[in-house]
Amino acid sequence: METVKQPIPTPPPKKHTFRKVVIVTTLIAIAGLWIFYLVCGMTYSEGTRSGILTKVSKKGFVFKTFEGELNIGGINQGDGTIMPNTVFKFSVYDKKTYDKLDALQGKKIVVSYQQVIKNFFWQGESDYFVHDARAME
């Protein structure tokens, strides 16, 4: 009597769905963070503003940021009415510029700034970042 050997069934190939989900999710997260970083780093506008420096401070509980306020002043309308004071709130990138602003406190100054589309919470409270300041003559 001849015995017929039954082939040993091979198990079905393992599905690596979990690994695929993790890889795709990681790639999407990296792409999203990269796009967010690009948007937060893009300069929307840049220019100068002048006024009296009324406040420069270091703020924050965990992330210490340098913040300031520049009183641009009211505008005379010509018919005797004056528009109220305008305050320009800004953040400062580096300690060197902060020290320069601290020395100019209370004086009429001109600041050079960049406005970003959106800032990270550890960069500062404002979308305006001052990178240079000088006293007005």
C-alpha positions in Angstrom: 0.0 0.0 0.0 1.3 3.3 -1.0 1.0 6.2 1.4 0.3 9.5 -0.1 2.2 12.3 1.6 0.1 15.3 2.2 2.0 18.5 1.7 2.5 20.5 4.8 0.3 23.5 4.6 2.3 26.7 4.8 0.9 29.4 7.0 -0.5 32.4 5.2 2.0 35.3 4.9 1.9 37.6 7.9 0.2 40.8 7.3 2.3 43.8 8.5 -0.6 46.1 8.8 0.5 47.5 12.1 4.0 48.3 10.8 2.5 50.0 7.7 0.1 52.1 9.8 3.0 53.2 12.1 5.2 54.1 9.1 2.4 56.0 7.3 1.4 57.9 10.5 5.0 58.8 11.2 5.5 60.1 7.7 2.3 62.2 7.8 3.3 63.6 11.2 6.8 64.5 10.0 5.4 66.2 6.8 2.8 68.1 8.9 5.5 69.3 11.3 7.8 70.3 8.5 5.0 72.3 6.8 4.1 74.0 10.1 7.7 74.9 10.7 7.9 76.4 7.2 4.7 78.4 7.8 6.0 79.6 11.2 9.3 80.6 9.8 8.1 82.5 6.8 8.3 86.3 6.9 5.0 87.9 6.0 6.3 91.5 6.2 9.3 93.5 7.4 10.0 97.1 8.0 10.7 99.8 10.6 8.6 101.6 13.3 9.5 104.5 15.4 8.2 105.7 18.7 9.0 105.8 22.4 10.1 102.5 24.0 7.9 102.1 27.0 8.5 98.5 28.0 11.0 95.8 27.7 10.7 92.6 29.8 11.6 89.0 30.1 8.4 86.9 30.4 7.3 83.3 30.8 7.2 80.4 33.2 8.9 77.7 31.3 9.9 79.4 28.0 11.5 82.8 28.8 10.9 85.3 26.0 11.8 88.9 25.5 8.8 91.2 25.0 8.5 94.9 24.5 6.1 97.8 23.7 6.7 100.8 21.5 4.3 103.8 21.9 3.9 105.1 18.4 1.8 108.0 19.6 -1.3 109.7 18.6 -1.9 111.3 15.2 -3.2 114.8 14.8 -6.1 114.8 12.3 -5.6 118.5 11.4 -9.0 119.6 12.6 -8.0 119.6 16.3 -8.8 115.9 16.9 -6.1 113.5 17.9 -6.3 109.7 17.4 -5.5 107.8 20.5 -2.0 106.3 21.1 -1.0 103.2 19.2 1.1 100.6 21.0 3.3 98.3 18.9 3.8 95.0 20.8 6.8 92.9 19.8 9.1 90.1 20.7 12.9 90.0 20.6 14.9 87.1 19.2 18.2 87.4 21.1 19.7 88.8 24.3 22.0 91.2 22.4 19.0 93.1 20.9 17.2 92.9 24.3 20.2 94.5 26.0 20.3 97.2 23.4 16.6 98.0 23.8 16.9 98.0 27.6 19.6 100.7 27.3 17.2 102.8 25.1 14.2 102.5 27.4 12.2 105.7 27.5 13.8 107.2 24.4 12.5 107.8 20.9 13.8 104.9 18.8 13.5 103.2 15.5 13.1 99.4 15.4 13.6 97.0 12.5 11.2 94.1 12.6 9.9 91.0 10.8 6.4 89.8 11.0 5.9 86.0 10.7 2.7 84.3 9.7 2.5 82.3 12.9 5.0 82.0 15.7 5.8 79.0 17.9 4.8 79.5 21.6 8.4 79.4 22.7 9.5 82.2 20.4 7.3 85.0 21.9 3.8 86.3 22.4 3.8 88.5 19.3 4.1 87.8 15.6 6.4 90.8 15.3 10.1 90.1 16.0 12.5 93.0 16.4 16.1 92.3 15.3 17.6 95.8 15.5 17.0 99.1 17.3 18.6 102.6 17.2 18.0 105.9 18.9 16.5 108.6 16.8 18.6 111.7 16.2 
